[in-house]
Amino acid sequence: MSNEIERLLERQDEAVSALFLENKGDELTDILVAALQEAFEILLEAAPAGTIH
């Protein structure tokens, strides 16, 4: 993994930890939902059209 990606992941971990410590569950939930939506969009783009049910 490149140093740039590693630093990005570290910053994300720090941001998530800060949200937990500040008891901001709603903001964390919003971030997680957005990440899941993006992941599903990527999967839909990568899947052949005939395999989605």
All heavy atoms as atom14 arrays in JSON, in Angstrom:
{
  "sequence": "MSNEIERLLERQDEAVSALFLENKGDELTDILVAALQEAFEILLEAAPAGTIH",
  "atom14_mask": [
    [1, 1, 1, 1, 1, 1, 1, 1, 0, 0, 0, 0, 0, 0],
    [1, 1, 1, 1, 1, 1, 0, 0, 0, 0, 0, 0, 0, 0],
    [1, 1, 1, 1, 1, 1, 1, 1, 0, 0, 0, 0, 0, 0],
    [1, 1, 1, 1, 1, 1, 1, 1, 1, 0, 0, 0, 0, 0],
    [1, 1, 1, 1, 1, 1, 1, 1, 0, 0, 0, 0, 0, 0],
    [1, 1, 1, 1, 1, 1, 1, 1, 1, 0, 0, 0, 0, 0],
    [1, 1, 1, 1, 1, 1, 1, 1, 1, 1, 1, 0, 0, 0],
    [1, 1, 1, 1, 1, 1, 1, 1, 0, 0, 0, 0, 0, 0],
    [1, 1, 1, 1, 1, 1, 1, 1, 0, 0, 0, 0, 0, 0],
    [1, 1, 1, 1, 1, 1, 1, 1, 1, 0, 0, 0, 0, 0],
    [1, 1, 1, 1, 1, 1, 1, 1, 1, 1, 1, 0, 0, 0],
    [1, 1, 1, 1, 1, 1, 1, 1, 1, 0, 0, 0, 0, 0],
    [1, 1, 1, 1, 1, 1, 1, 1, 0, 0, 0, 0, 0, 0],
    [1, 1, 1, 1, 1, 1, 1, 1, 1, 0, 0, 0, 0, 0],
    [1, 1, 1, 1, 1, 0, 0, 0, 0, 0, 0, 0, 0, 0],
    [1, 1, 1, 1, 1, 1, 1, 0, 0, 0, 0, 0, 0, 0],
    [1, 1, 1, 1, 1, 1, 0, 0, 0, 0, 0, 0, 0, 0],
    [1, 1, 1, 1, 1, 0, 0, 0, 0, 0, 0, 0, 0, 0],
    [1, 1, 1, 1, 1, 1, 1, 1, 0, 0, 0, 0, 0, 0],
    [1, 1, 1, 1, 1, 1, 1, 1, 1, 1, 1, 0, 0, 0],
    [1, 1, 1, 1, 1, 1, 1, 1, 0, 0, 0, 0, 0, 0],
    [1, 1, 1, 1, 1, 1, 1, 1, 1, 0, 0, 0, 0, 0],
    [1, 1, 1, 1, 1, 1, 1, 1, 0, 0, 0, 0, 0, 0],
    [1, 1, 1, 1, 1, 1, 1, 1, 1, 0, 0, 0, 0, 0],
    [1, 1, 1, 1, 0, 0, 0, 0, 0, 0, 0, 0, 0, 0],
    [1, 1, 1, 1, 1, 1, 1, 1, 0, 0, 0, 0, 0, 0],
    [1, 1, 1, 1, 1, 1, 1, 1, 1, 0, 0, 0, 0, 0],
    [1, 1, 1, 1, 1, 1, 1, 1, 0, 0, 0, 0, 0, 0],
    [1, 1, 1, 1, 1, 1, 1, 0, 0, 0, 0, 0, 0, 0],
    [1, 1, 1, 1, 1, 1, 1, 1, 0, 0, 0, 0, 0, 0],
    [1, 1, 1, 1, 1, 1, 1, 1, 0, 0, 0, 0, 0, 0],
    [1, 1, 1, 1, 1, 1, 1, 1, 0, 0, 0, 0, 0, 0],
    [1, 1, 1, 1, 1, 1, 1, 0, 0, 0, 0, 0, 0, 0],
    [1, 1, 1, 1, 1, 0, 0, 0, 0, 0, 0, 0, 0, 0],
    [1, 1, 1, 1, 1, 0, 0, 0, 0, 0, 0, 0, 0, 0],
    [1, 1, 1, 1, 1, 1, 1, 1, 0, 0, 0, 0, 0, 0],
    [1, 1, 1, 1, 1, 1, 1, 1, 1, 0, 0, 0, 0, 0],
    [1, 1, 1, 1, 1, 1, 1, 1, 1, 0, 0, 0, 0, 0],
    [1, 1, 1, 1, 1, 0, 0, 0, 0, 0, 0, 0, 0, 0],
    [1, 1, 1, 1, 1, 1, 1, 1, 1, 1, 1, 0, 0, 0],
    [1, 1, 1, 1, 1, 1, 1, 1, 1, 0, 0, 0, 0, 0],
    [1, 1, 1, 1, 1, 1, 1, 1, 0, 0, 0, 0, 0, 0],
    [1, 1, 1, 1, 1, 1, 1, 1, 0, 0, 0, 0, 0, 0],
    [1, 1, 1, 1, 1, 1, 1, 1, 0, 0, 0, 0, 0, 0],
    [1, 1, 1, 1, 1, 1, 1, 1, 1, 0, 0, 0, 0, 0],
    [1, 1, 1, 1, 1, 0, 0, 0, 0, 0, 0, 0, 0, 0],
    [1, 1, 1, 1, 1, 0, 0, 0, 0, 0, 0, 0, 0, 0],
    [1, 1, 1, 1, 1, 1, 1, 0, 0, 0, 0, 0, 0, 0],
    [1, 1, 1, 1, 1, 0, 0, 0, 0, 0, 0, 0, 0, 0],
    [1, 1, 1, 1, 0, 0, 0, 0, 0, 0, 0, 0, 0, 0],
    [1, 1, 1, 1, 1, 1, 1, 0, 0, 0, 0, 0, 0, 0],
    [1, 1, 1, 1, 1, 1, 1, 1, 0, 0, 0, 0, 0, 0],
    [1, 1, 1, 1, 1, 1, 1, 1, 1, 1, 0, 0, 0, 0]
  ],
  "atom14_positions": [
    [[0.85, -1.17, 0.0], [0.0, 0.0, 0.0], [0.9, 1.24, 0.0], [1.9, 1.3, 0.7], [-0.87, -0.04, 1.25], [-2.07, 0.82, 1.16], [-3.22, 0.77, 2.57], [-3.13, -0.83, 3.23], [0.0, 0.0, 0.0], [0.0, 0.0, 0.0], [0.0, 0.0, 0.0], [0.0, 0.0, 0.0], [0.0, 0.0, 0.0], [0.0, 0.0, 0.0]],
    [[0.53, 2.22, -0.75], [1.34, 3.43, -0.81], [1.2, 4.23, 0.48], [0.23, 4.09, 1.22], [0.95, 4.28, -2.01], [-0.26, 4.94, -1.76], [0.0, 0.0, 0.0], [0.0, 0.0, 0.0], [0.0, 0.0, 0.0], [0.0, 0.0, 0.0], [0.0, 0.0, 0.0], [0.0, 0.0, 0.0], [0.0, 0.0, 0.0], [0.0, 0.0, 0.0]],
    [[2.16, 5.09, 0.72], [2.13, 5.93, 1.92], [0.92, 6.86, 1.92], [0.34, 7.14, 2.97], [3.41, 6.75, 2.03], [4.59, 5.9, 2.43], [4.42, 4.84, 3.02], [5.78, 6.36, 2.12], [0.0, 0.0, 0.0], [0.0, 0.0, 0.0], [0.0, 0.0, 0.0], [0.0, 0.0, 0.0], [0.0, 0.0, 0.0], [0.0, 0.0, 0.0]],
    [[0.54, 7.34, 0.74], [-0.59, 8.25, 0.64], [-1.89, 7.56, 1.07], [-2.68, 8.13, 1.82], [-0.72, 8.77, -0.79], [-1.78, 9.82, -0.97], [-1.8, 10.36, -2.39], [-0.72, 10.51, -2.99], [-2.91, 10.61, -2.89], [0.0, 0.0, 0.0], [0.0, 0.0, 0.0], [0.0, 0.0, 0.0], [0.0, 0.0, 0.0], [0.0, 0.0, 0.0]],
    [[-2.1, 6.36, 0.61], [-3.3, 5.61, 0.98], [-3.28, 5.29, 2.47], [-4.29, 5.41, 3.16], [-3.43, 4.33, 0.15], [-3.67, 4.68, -1.32], [-4.55, 3.45, 0.67], [-3.63, 3.5, -2.26], [0.0, 0.0, 0.0], [0.0, 0.0, 0.0], [0.0, 0.0, 0.0], [0.0, 0.0, 0.0], [0.0, 0.0, 0.0], [0.0, 0.0, 0.0]],
    [[-2.1, 4.93, 2.97], [-1.96, 4.62, 4.38], [-2.31, 5.82, 5.25], [-3.01, 5.7, 6.26], [-0.52, 4.17, 4.66], [-0.4, 3.14, 5.74], [1.0, 2.56, 5.77], [1.33, 1.78, 4.87], [1.72, 2.93, 6.7], [0.0, 0.0, 0.0], [0.0, 0.0, 0.0], [0.0, 0.0, 0.0], [0.0, 0.0, 0.0], [0.0, 0.0, 0.0]],
    [[-1.85, 7.0, 4.86], [-2.16, 8.23, 5.61], [-3.64, 8.54, 5.54], [-4.23, 8.99, 6.53], [-1.35, 9.4, 5.08], [0.09, 9.36, 5.58], [0.83, 10.54, 5.07], [0.99, 10.29, 3.63], [1.77, 10.93, 2.82], [2.48, 11.91, 3.25], [1.87, 10.61, 1.55], [0.0, 0.0, 0.0], [0.0, 0.0, 0.0], [0.0, 0.0, 0.0]],
    [[-4.26, 8.34, 4.39], [-5.7, 8.57, 4.26], [-6.48, 7.67, 5.21], [-7.38, 8.13, 5.91], [-6.16, 8.33, 2.82], [-7.66, 8.38, 2.58], [-8.21, 9.78, 2.83], [-8.01, 7.9, 1.19], [0.0, 0.0, 0.0], [0.0, 0.0, 0.0], [0.0, 0.0, 0.0], [0.0, 0.0, 0.0], [0.0, 0.0, 0.0], [0.0, 0.0, 0.0]],
    [[-6.11, 6.4, 5.25], [-6.79, 5.46, 6.14], [-6.58, 5.83, 7.6], [-7.5, 5.72, 8.41], [-6.31, 4.03, 5.87], [-6.68, 3.46, 4.5], [-6.06, 2.08, 4.31], [-8.18, 3.41, 4.32], [0.0, 0.0, 0.0], [0.0, 0.0, 0.0], [0.0, 0.0, 0.0], [0.0, 0.0, 0.0], [0.0, 0.0, 0.0], [0.0, 0.0, 0.0]],
    [[-5.4, 6.29, 7.93], [-5.13, 6.73, 9.31], [-5.99, 7.93, 9.68], [-6.54, 7.99, 10.78], [-3.64, 7.05, 9.49], [-2.76, 5.84, 9.52], [-1.28, 6.2, 9.55], [-0.94, 7.39, 9.66], [-0.46, 5.26, 9.48], [0.0, 0.0, 0.0], [0.0, 0.0, 0.0], [0.0, 0.0, 0.0], [0.0, 0.0, 0.0], [0.0, 0.0, 0.0]],
    [[-6.11, 8.88, 8.75], [-6.94, 10.07, 9.02], [-8.4, 9.67, 9.17], [-9.12, 10.21, 10.02], [-6.78, 11.09, 7.9], [-5.47, 11.84, 7.97], [-5.46, 13.05, 7.05], [-5.83, 12.73, 5.69], [-4.99, 12.61, 4.68], [-3.71, 12.79, 4.86], [-5.43, 12.33, 3.47], [0.0, 0.0, 0.0], [0.0, 0.0, 0.0], [0.0, 0.0, 0.0]],
    [[-8.87, 8.72, 8.37], [-10.24, 8.26, 8.49], [-10.46, 7.59, 9.83], [-11.48, 7.82, 10.48], [-10.58, 7.29, 7.36], [-10.76, 7.96, 6.02], [-11.06, 6.96, 4.92], [-10.76, 5.78, 5.03], [-11.63, 7.44, 3.84], [0.0, 0.0, 0.0], [0.0, 0.0, 0.0], [0.0, 0.0, 0.0], [0.0, 0.0, 0.0], [0.0, 0.0, 0.0]],
    [[-9.5, 6.77, 10.25], [-9.6, 6.12, 11.56], [-9.66, 7.15, 12.69], [-10.44, 7.02, 13.63], [-8.43, 5.17, 11.79], [-8.49, 3.91, 10.94], [-9.59, 3.62, 10.39], [-7.47, 3.23, 10.83], [0.0, 0.0, 0.0], [0.0, 0.0, 0.0], [0.0, 0.0, 0.0], [0.0, 0.0, 0.0], [0.0, 0.0, 0.0], [0.0, 0.0, 0.0]],
    [[-8.84, 8.18, 12.59], [-8.84, 9.23, 13.59], [-10.17, 9.97, 13.61], [-10.69, 10.29, 14.68], [-7.7, 10.21, 13.33], [-6.33, 9.64, 13.57], [-5.21, 10.53, 13.09], [-5.48, 11.65, 12.61], [-4.05, 10.11, 13.18], [0.0, 0.0, 0.0], [0.0, 0.0, 0.0], [0.0, 0.0, 0.0], [0.0, 0.0, 0.0], [0.0, 0.0, 0.0]],
    [[-10.73, 10.24, 12.44], [-12.01, 10.94, 12.37], [-13.13, 10.11, 12.99], [-13.97, 10.63, 13.73], [-12.34, 11.29, 10.92], [0.0, 0.0, 0.0], [0.0, 0.0, 0.0], [0.0, 0.0, 0.0], [0.0, 0.0, 0.0], [0.0, 0.0, 0.0], [0.0, 0.0, 0.0], [0.0, 0.0, 0.0], [0.0, 0.0, 0.0], [0.0, 0.0, 0.0]],
    [[-13.14, 8.81, 12.7], [-14.15, 7.92, 13.26], [-13.99, 7.84, 14.77], [-14.98, 7.91, 15.52], [-14.08, 6.52, 12.61], [-14.95, 5.52, 13.36], [-14.52, 6.6, 11.16], [0.0, 0.0, 0.0], [0.0, 0.0, 0.0], [0.0, 0.0, 0.0], [0.0, 0.0, 0.0], [0.0, 0.0, 0.0], [0.0, 0.0, 0.0], [0.0, 0.0, 0.0]],
    [[-12.77, 7.73, 15.24], [-12.52, 7.69, 16.69], [-13.01, 8.96, 17.36], [-13.6, 8.91, 18.44], [-11.03, 7.49, 16.96], [-10.6, 6.24, 16.5], [0.0, 0.0, 0.0], [0.0, 0.0, 0.0], [0.0, 0.0, 0.0], [0.0, 0.0, 0.0], [0.0, 0.0, 0.0], [0.0, 0.0, 0.0], [0.0, 0.0, 0.0], [0.0, 0.0, 0.0]],
    [[-12.76, 10.1, 16.74], [-13.21, 11.37, 17.31], [-14.73, 11.42, 17.39], [-15.28, 11.9, 18.38], [-12.68, 12.54, 16.46], [0.0, 0.0, 0.0], [0.0, 0.0, 0.0], [0.0, 0.0, 0.0], [0.0, 0.0, 0.0], [0.0, 0.0, 0.0], [0.0, 0.0, 0.0], [0.0, 0.0, 0.0], [0.0, 0.0, 0.0], [0.0, 0.0, 0.0]],
    [[-15.4, 10.91, 16.38], [-16.87, 10.9, 16.42], [-17.38, 10.02, 17.55], [-18.35, 10.36, 18.23], [-17.44, 10.43, 15.08], [-17.3, 11.41, 13.93], [-17.72, 10.76, 12.61], [-18.12, 12.66, 14.17], [0.0, 0.0, 0.0], [0.0, 0.0, 0.0], [0.0, 0.0, 0.0], [0.0, 0.0, 0.0], [0.0, 0.0, 0.0], [0.0, 0.0, 0.0]],
    [[-16.74, 8.88, 17.75], [-17.13, 8.01, 18.87], [-16.92, 8.72, 20.2], [-17.78, 8.69, 21.08], [-16.32, 6.71, 18.87], [-16.88, 5.65, 17.98], [-16.08, 5.05, 17.02], [-18.18, 5.22, 18.11], [-16.58, 4.06, 16.2], [-18.69, 4.22, 17.29], [-17.89, 3.64, 16.34], [0.0, 0.0, 0.0], [0.0, 0.0, 0.0], [0.0, 0.0, 0.0]],
    [[-15.76, 9.35, 20.35], [-15.44, 10.02, 21.61], [-16.37, 11.2, 21.88], [-16.7, 11.48, 23.03], [-13.99, 10.5, 21.6], [-12.94, 9.4, 21.66], [-11.54, 9.99, 21.49], [-13.04, 8.61, 22.96], [0.0, 0.0, 0.0], [0.0, 0.0, 0.0], [0.0, 0.0, 0.0], [0.0, 0.0, 0.0], [0.0, 0.0, 0.0], [0.0, 0.0, 0.0]],
    [[-16.8, 11.87, 20.83], [-17.69, 13.02, 20.99], [-19.15, 12.61, 21.04], [-20.03, 13.44, 21.11], [-17.47, 14.01, 19.84], [-16.09, 14.63, 19.86], [-15.83, 15.47, 18.63], [-16.77, 15.74, 17.86], [-14.67, 15.86, 18.44], [0.0, 0.0, 0.0], [0.0, 0.0, 0.0], [0.0, 0.0, 0.0], [0.0, 0.0, 0.0], [0.0, 0.0, 0.0]],
    [[-19.39, 11.29, 20.97], [-20.75, 10.75, 21.07], [-21.65, 11.28, 19.95], [-22.78, 11.7, 20.18], [-21.33, 11.08, 22.44], [-22.2, 9.96, 22.96], [-22.23, 8.87, 22.4], [-22.89, 10.21, 24.04], [0.0, 0.0, 0.0], [0.0, 0.0, 0.0], [0.0, 0.0, 0.0], [0.0, 0.0, 0.0], [0.0, 0.0, 0.0], [0.0, 0.0, 0.0]],
    [[-21.12, 11.29, 18.74], [-21.87, 11.79, 17.58], [-22.26, 10.62, 16.69], [-21.8, 10.5, 15.55], [-21.05, 12.82, 16.83], [-20.8, 14.07, 17.62], [-20.14, 15.14, 16.8], [-19.98, 16.39, 17.62], [-19.41, 17.47, 16.85], [0.0, 0.0, 0.0], [0.0, 0.0, 0.0], [0.0, 0.0, 0.0], [0.0, 0.0, 0.0], [0.0, 0.0, 0.0]],
    [[-23.13, 9.79, 17.18], [-23.55, 8.59, 16.46], [-24.28, 8.9, 15.17], [-24.14, 8.17, 14.18], [0.0, 0.0, 0.0], [0.0, 0.0, 0.0], [0.0, 0.0, 0.0], [0.0, 0.0, 0.0], [0.0, 0.0, 0.0], [0.0, 0.0, 0.0], [0.0, 0.0, 0.0], [0.0, 0.0, 0.0], [0.0, 0.0, 0.0], [0.0, 0.0, 0.0]],
    [[-25.07, 9.97, 15.15], [-25.83, 10.3, 13.94], [-24.92, 10.63, 12.78], [-25.15, 10.18, 11.65], [-26.79, 11.46, 14.2], [-27.94, 11.08, 15.11], [-28.23, 9.87, 15.24], [-28.54, 11.99, 15.7], [0.0, 0.0, 0.0], [0.0, 0.0, 0.0], [0.0, 0.0, 0.0], [0.0, 0.0, 0.0], [0.0, 0.0, 0.0], [0.0, 0.0, 0.0]],
    [[-23.88, 11.42, 13.04], [-22.94, 11.78, 11.98], [-22.2, 10.54, 11.48], [-22.0, 10.37, 10.28], [-21.93, 12.82, 12.46], [-22.53, 14.2, 12.67], [-23.05, 14.42, 14.09], [-23.23, 13.42, 14.84], [-23.28, 15.57, 14.44], [0.0, 0.0, 0.0], [0.0, 0.0, 0.0], [0.0, 0.0, 0.0], [0.0, 0.0, 0.0], [0.0, 0.0, 0.0]],
    [[-21.82, 9.68, 12.41], [-21.12, 8.45, 12.03], [-22.02, 7.55, 11.19], [-21.6, 6.99, 10.19], [-20.64, 7.71, 13.28], [-19.81, 6.47, 13.05], [-18.58, 6.79, 12.22], [-19.4, 5.85, 14.38], [0.0, 0.0, 0.0], [0.0, 0.0, 0.0], [0.0, 0.0, 0.0], [0.0, 0.0, 0.0], [0.0, 0.0, 0.0], [0.0, 0.0, 0.0]],
    [[-23.29, 7.46, 11.57], [-24.25, 6.66, 10.8], [-24.39, 7.21, 9.39], [-24.41, 6.44, 8.42], [-25.61, 6.64, 11.51], [-25.45, 6.07, 12.8], [-26.63, 5.83, 10.73], [0.0, 0.0, 0.0], [0.0, 0.0, 0.0], [0.0, 0.0, 0.0], [0.0, 0.0, 0.0], [0.0, 0.0, 0.0], [0.0, 0.0, 0.0], [0.0, 0.0, 0.0]],
    [[-24.46, 8.52, 9.25], [-24.56, 9.14, 7.92], [-23.35, 8.8, 7.07], [-23.48, 8.5, 5.87], [-24.7, 10.67, 8.05], [-26.02, 11.08, 8.66], [-26.96, 10.26, 8.7], [-26.11, 12.24, 9.12], [0.0, 0.0, 0.0], [0.0, 0.0, 0.0], [0.0, 0.0, 0.0], [0.0, 0.0, 0.0], [0.0, 0.0, 0.0], [0.0, 0.0, 0.0]],
    [[-22.17, 8.84, 7.66], [-20.94, 8.52, 6.93], [-20.96, 7.06, 6.48], [-20.64, 6.74, 5.32], [-19.7, 8.79, 7.8], [-19.56, 10.29, 8.03], [-18.44, 8.21, 7.17], [-18.53, 10.65, 9.1], [0.0, 0.0, 0.0], [0.0, 0.0, 0.0], [0.0, 0.0, 0.0], [0.0, 0.0, 0.0], [0.0, 0.0, 0.0], [0.0, 0.0, 0.0]],
    [[-21.36, 6.17, 7.38], [-21.39, 4.75, 7.04], [-22.42, 4.44, 5.96], [-22.17, 3.64, 5.06], [-21.66, 3.92, 8.3], [-20.55, 3.96, 9.35], [-21.0, 3.26, 10.62], [-19.28, 3.36, 8.82], [0.0, 0.0, 0.0], [0.0, 0.0, 0.0], [0.0, 0.0, 0.0], [0.0, 0.0, 0.0], [0.0, 0.0, 0.0], [0.0, 0.0, 0.0]],
    [[-23.58, 5.07, 6.03], [-24.63, 4.85, 5.02], [-24.14, 5.34, 3.66], [-24.32, 4.66, 2.64], [-25.94, 5.54, 5.43], [-26.93, 5.59, 4.28], [-26.56, 4.83, 6.64], [0.0, 0.0, 0.0], [0.0, 0.0, 0.0], [0.0, 0.0, 0.0], [0.0, 0.0, 0.0], [0.0, 0.0, 0.0], [0.0, 0.0, 0.0], [0.0, 0.0, 0.0]],
    [[-23.5, 6.49, 3.63], [-22.97, 7.02, 2.36], [-21.91, 6.08, 1.78], [-21.89, 5.83, 0.57], [-22.39, 8.41, 2.58], [0.0, 0.0, 0.0], [0.0, 0.0, 0.0], [0.0, 0.0, 0.0], [0.0, 0.0, 0.0], [0.0, 0.0, 0.0], [0.0, 0.0, 0.0], [0.0, 0.0, 0.0], [0.0, 0.0, 0.0], [0.0, 0.0, 0.0]],
    [[-21.06, 5.53, 2.64], [-20.03, 4.6, 2.17], [-20.66, 3.33, 1.61], [-20.21, 2.81, 0.58], [-19.07, 4.26, 3.3], [0.0, 0.0, 0.0], [0.0, 0.0, 0.0], [0.0, 0.0, 0.0], [0.0, 0.0, 0.0], [0.0, 0.0, 0.0], [0.0, 0.0, 0.0], [0.0, 0.0, 0.0], [0.0, 0.0, 0.0], [0.0, 0.0, 0.0]],
    [[-21.69, 2.83, 2.27], [-22.38, 1.64, 1.76], [-23.06, 1.91, 0.43], [-23.01, 1.08, -0.48], [-23.41, 1.15, 2.78], [-22.87, 0.35, 3.95], [-23.97, 0.09, 4.97], [-22.27, -0.95, 3.48], [0.0, 0.0, 0.0], [0.0, 0.0, 0.0], [0.0, 0.0, 0.0], [0.0, 0.0, 0.0], [0.0, 0.0, 0.0], [0.0, 0.0, 0.0]],
    [[-23.69, 3.06, 0.3], [-24.34, 3.41, -0.97], [-23.32, 3.46, -2.1], [-23.56, 2.95, -3.19], [-25.07, 4.74, -0.84], [-26.32, 4.65, -0.02], [-26.97, 6.01, 0.21], [-26.31, 7.04, 0.2], [-28.28, 6.0, 0.43], [0.0, 0.0, 0.0], [0.0, 0.0, 0.0], [0.0, 0.0, 0.0], [0.0, 0.0, 0.0], [0.0, 0.0, 0.0]],
    [[-22.17, 4.05, -1.82], [-21.13, 4.13, -2.84], [-20.61, 2.74, -3.21], [-20.39, 2.44, -4.38], [-19.98, 5.0, -2.34], [-18.91, 5.24, -3.37], [-17.84, 6.19, -2.91], [-18.09, 6.99, -2.0], [-16.73, 6.12, -3.47], [0.0, 0.0, 0.0], [0.0, 0.0, 0.0], [0.0, 0.0, 0.0], [0.0, 0.0, 0.0], [0.0, 0.0, 0.0]],
    [[-20.45, 1.89, -2.2], [-19.98, 0.52, -2.47], [-20.98, -0.24, -3.33], [-20.58, -0.95, -4.27], [-19.75, -0.21, -1.15], [0.0, 0.0, 0.0], [0.0, 0.0, 0.0], [0.0, 0.0, 0.0], [0.0, 0.0, 0.0], [0.0, 0.0, 0.0], [0.0, 0.0, 0.0], [0.0, 0.0, 0.0], [0.0, 0.0, 0.0], [0.0, 0.0, 0.0]],
    [[-22.27, -0.09, -3.04], [-23.29, -0.78, -3.85], [-23.31, -0.25, -5.28], [-23.5, -1.01, -6.23], [-24.67, -0.65, -3.21], [-24.87, -1.54, -2.02], [-25.4, -1.02, -0.85], [-24.52, -2.88, -2.05], [-25.58, -1.83, 0.27], [-24.69, -3.7, -0.95], [-25.22, -3.18, 0.22], [0.0, 0.0, 0.0], [0.0, 0.0, 0.0], [0.0, 0.0, 0.0]],
    [[-23.12, 1.06, -5.46], [-23.08, 1.62, -6.81], [-21.89, 1.05, -7.58], [-22.03, 0.71, -8.77], [-22.97, 3.14, -6.73], [-24.25, 3.8, -6.28], [-24.12, 5.31, -6.07], [-23.08, 5.89, -6.48], [-25.03, 5.9, -5.48], [0.0, 0.0, 0.0], [0.0, 0.0, 0.0], [0.0, 0.0, 0.0], [0.0, 0.0, 0.0], [0.0, 0.0, 0.0]],
    [[-20.76, 0.92, -6.94], [-19.58, 0.34, -7.59], [-19.84, -1.11, -7.98], [-19.51, -1.54, -9.08], [-18.35, 0.46, -6.67], [-17.94, 1.92, -6.54], [-17.19, -0.39, -7.2], [-16.91, 2.19, -5.46], [0.0, 0.0, 0.0], [0.0, 0.0, 0.0], [0.0, 0.0, 0.0], [0.0, 0.0, 0.0], [0.0, 0.0, 0.0], [0.0, 0.0, 0.0]],
    [[-20.46, -1.86, -7.07], [-20.78, -3.26, -7.36], [-21.77, -3.38, -8.52], [-21.63, -4.25, -9.38], [-21.35, -3.95, -6.12], [-20.36, -4.24, -5.0], [-21.09, -4.75, -3.77], [-19.32, -5.25, -5.47], [0.0, 0.0, 0.0], [0.0, 0.0, 0.0], [0.0, 0.0, 0.0], [0.0, 0.0, 0.0], [0.0, 0.0, 0.0], [0.0, 0.0, 0.0]],
    [[-22.76, -2.5, -8.57], [-23.74, -2.54, -9.65], [-23.09, -2.24, -11.0], [-23.43, -2.85, -12.02], [-24.88, -1.56, -9.39], [-25.9, -2.0, -8.36], [-26.89, -0.87, -8.06], [-26.65, -3.24, -8.83], [0.0, 0.0, 0.0], [0.0, 0.0, 0.0], [0.0, 0.0, 0.0], [0.0, 0.0, 0.0], [0.0, 0.0, 0.0], [0.0, 0.0, 0.0]],
    [[-22.15, -1.3, -11.0], [-21.45, -0.96, -12.25], [-20.57, -2.11, -12.72], [-20.4, -2.32, -13.91], [-20.61, 0.3, -12.05], [-21.41, 1.56, -11.87], [-20.57, 2.75, -11.51], [-19.33, 2.64, -11.47], [-21.16, 3.81, -11.23], [0.0, 0.0, 0.0], [0.0, 0.0, 0.0], [0.0, 0.0, 0.0], [0.0, 0.0, 0.0], [0.0, 0.0, 0.0]],
    [[-20.01, -2.86, -11.79], [-19.09, -3.93, -12.13], [-19.8, -5.22, -12.51], [-19.22, -6.06, -13.2], [-18.15, -4.19, -10.96], [0.0, 0.0, 0.0], [0.0, 0.0, 0.0], [0.0, 0.0, 0.0], [0.0, 0.0, 0.0], [0.0, 0.0, 0.0], [0.0, 0.0, 0.0], [0.0, 0.0, 0.0], [0.0, 0.0, 0.0], [0.0, 0.0, 0.0]],
    [[-21.04, -5.39, -12.07], [-21.76, -6.66, -12.32], [-22.33, -6.69, -13.73], [-22.82, -5.67, -14.23], [-22.89, -6.8, -11.31], [0.0, 0.0, 0.0], [0.0, 0.0, 0.0], [0.0, 0.0, 0.0], [0.0, 0.0, 0.0], [0.0, 0.0, 0.0], [0.0, 0.0, 0.0], [0.0, 0.0, 0.0], [0.0, 0.0, 0.0], [0.0, 0.0, 0.0]],
    [[-22.28, -7.84, -14.38], [-22.93, -7.97, -15.69], [-24.45, -7.74, -15.53], [-25.04, -8.09, -14.51], [-22.65, -9.41, -16.08], [-21.5, -9.85, -15.24], [-21.58, -9.04, -13.98], [0.0, 0.0, 0.0], [0.0, 0.0, 0.0], [0.0, 0.0, 0.0], [0.0, 0.0, 0.0], [0.0, 0.0, 0.0], [0.0, 0.0, 0.0], [0.0, 0.0, 0.0]],
    [[-25.05, -7.17, -16.55], [-26.46, -6.77, -16.47], [-27.4, -7.95, -16.2], [-28.42, -7.78, -15.54], [-26.87, -6.07, -17.76], [0.0, 0.0, 0.0], [0.0, 0.0, 0.0], [0.0, 0.0, 0.0], [0.0, 0.0, 0.0], [0.0, 0.0, 0.0], [0.0, 0.0, 0.0], [0.0, 0.0, 0.0], [0.0, 0.0, 0.0], [0.0, 0.0, 0.0]],
    [[-27.09, -9.12, -16.67], [-28.0, -10.25, -16.52], [-27.96, -10.95, -15.18], [-28.74, -11.85, -14.93], [0.0, 0.0, 0.0], [0.0, 0.0, 0.0], [0.0, 0.0, 0.0], [0.0, 0.0, 0.0], [0.0, 0.0, 0.0], [0.0, 0.0, 0.0], [0.0, 0.0, 0.0], [0.0, 0.0, 0.0], [0.0, 0.0, 0.0], [0.0, 0.0, 0.0]],
    [[-27.07, -10.54, -14.26], [-26.92, -11.28, -13.02], [-27.6, -10.62, -11.84], [-27.63, -11.18, -10.75], [-25.43, -11.47, -12.67], [-24.84, -10.2, -12.51], [-24.72, -12.27, -13.75], [0.0, 0.0, 0.0], [0.0, 0.0, 0.0], [0.0, 0.0, 0.0], [0.0, 0.0, 0.0], [0.0, 0.0, 0.0], [0.0, 0.0, 0.0], [0.0, 0.0, 0.0]],
    [[-28.16, -9.45, -11.99], [-28.81, -8.77, -10.88], [-30.25, -9.23, -10.76], [-30.99, -9.24, -11.74], [-28.75, -7.24, -11.06], [-27.27, -6.81, -11.1], [-29.49, -6.53, -9.93], [-27.07, -5.36, -11.39], [0.0, 0.0, 0.0], [0.0, 0.0, 0.0], [0.0, 0.0, 0.0], [0.0, 0.0, 0.0], [0.0, 0.0, 0.0], [0.0, 0.0, 0.0]],
    [[-30.67, -9.62, -9.58], [-32.02, -10.13, -9.36], [-32.84, -9.17, -8.54], [-32.42, -8.52, -7.68], [-31.98, -11.47, -8.63], [-31.21, -12.51, -9.39], [-31.75, -13.23, -10.41], [-29.94, -12.94, -9.27], [-30.84, -14.06, -10.88], [-29.74, -13.88, -10.2], [0.0, 0.0, 0.0], [0.0, 0.0, 0.0], [0.0, 0.0, 0.0], [0.0, 0.0, 0.0]]
  ]
}
